[in-house]
Amino acid sequence: MLAHMKTQTTGALTDICLTVPTESAESVCKAINSILELANFSRPVNEEGEELYSANEVFPEGHPGMALRGLRTKEGITQKEFAARLGIRQHHVSEMEKGTRAISLDMAKRIGEAYNISFKVFL
């Protein structure tokens, strides 16, 4: 069995990734869940009783630019059209989508206002 550990920046949790033989995977998951129960760890649930996961857990390599690209794609517009609507240069949109340029609070608010979406998605 191989294991890889990564402590999150908050220091409150540690990710442990395991590689186990396929035939043992189910029993290992059950054992880990039992250990988590003993540690009084529980994942939050929604109204339907489904476990909730953070964006970082689902998309560990994700960044706010992915949401920006998703919005632009949903709107069916080019980077140039998106940039024109916000009054910025097209290459700035490209850099934000790639994650090489941070999306400032001011820019997030401008995007949120222009597209009627919460600015917090882009931070």
C-alpha positions in Angstrom: 0.0 0.0 0.0 1.3 3.4 -1.0 0.3 6.6 0.9 0.8 10.3 0.2 0.1 13.0 2.8 -0.5 16.7 2.3 -1.4 19.1 5.1 -3.7 21.9 3.9 -2.6 25.5 4.4 -5.1 26.0 7.2 -3.4 23.3 9.2 -6.8 21.9 10.3 -6.8 18.9 8.0 -4.4 16.6 6.3 -5.2 14.9 2.9 -4.1 11.3 2.7 -4.1 9.6 -0.7 -3.8 5.8 -0.8 -3.1 3.4 -3.5 -4.4 -0.1 -2.7 -5.1 -3.2 -4.7 -8.5 -3.0 -6.4 -9.8 -6.1 -4.6 -9.1 -4.5 -1.3 -10.4 -1.0 -2.0 -13.9 -1.5 -0.6 -12.6 -2.9 2.7 -10.0 -0.2 3.1 -12.7 2.5 2.5 -14.9 0.9 5.2 -12.0 0.8 7.6 -11.1 4.4 7.0 -14.7 5.4 7.5 -14.8 3.5 10.8 -11.6 5.4 11.9 -13.1 8.7 10.9 -16.2 7.9 13.0 -14.0 7.1 16.0 -12.3 10.5 15.5 -15.7 12.2 15.5 -15.1 13.5 12.0 -18.2 14.0 9.9 -18.6 15.7 6.6 -21.4 18.3 6.3 -24.6 17.2 4.5 -27.2 19.1 2.5 -31.0 19.1 2.9 -31.2 15.8 1.0 -28.6 14.1 3.2 -25.9 14.1 0.6 -22.3 14.7 1.8 -20.8 18.1 0.8 -17.3 18.5 -0.6 -15.2 21.6 -1.0 -14.1 22.9 -4.4 -10.5 22.2 -3.4 -11.3 18.6 -2.7 -13.0 18.1 -6.1 -10.6 20.3 -8.1 -7.3 20.3 -6.2 -5.5 22.0 -9.1 -8.4 24.4 -9.7 -8.2 28.2 -9.6 -10.7 31.1 -10.0 -9.8 31.4 -13.7 -11.6 28.1 -14.3 -14.9 29.7 -13.2 -14.2 32.7 -15.4 -13.6 30.5 -18.4 -16.8 28.6 -17.5 -18.8 31.8 -17.3 -17.5 33.0 -20.6 -18.2 29.7 -22.3 -21.7 29.5 -20.9 -22.3 33.0 -22.3 -21.0 31.9 -25.7 -18.6 34.8 -26.1 -15.0 35.1 -27.0 -12.3 36.5 -24.7 -12.3 39.6 -26.8 -16.0 40.2 -26.4 -15.7 39.4 -22.6 -12.8 41.9 -22.3 -14.7 44.6 -24.2 -17.7 44.3 -21.9 -15.4 44.7 -18.8 -13.3 47.4 -20.4 -10.0 45.4 -20.2 -7.6 43.9 -22.7 -8.2 40.4 -24.1 -4.8 39.1 -23.0 -5.7 40.0 -19.4 -8.8 37.7 -19.7 -6.5 35.0 -21.1 -4.1 35.4 -18.2 -6.9 35.3 -15.6 -8.3 32.2 -17.2 -4.9 30.4 -17.1 -4.4 31.4 -13.5 -1.3 33.5 -14.3 -3.0 36.7 -13.4 -4.9 37.0 -10.2 -8.5 38.2 -10.3 -8.6 41.3 -8.0 -11.6 42.0 -5.7 -12.5 45.0 -7.9 -12.4 42.8 -11.1 -14.4 40.1 -9.4 -17.1 42.6 -8.5 -17.1 44.0 -12.0 -17.6 40.6 -13.5 -20.3 39.7 -10.9 -22.2 42.9 -11.6 -21.9 42.6 -15.4 -23.1 39.0 -15.4 -25.4 39.0 -12.4 -23.4 36.4 -10.5 -21.8 36.4 -7.0 -18.3 38.0 -7.3 -17.1 35.5 -4.6 -16.9 32.8 -7.3 -13.9 34.5 -8.8 -11.8 34.9 -5.6 
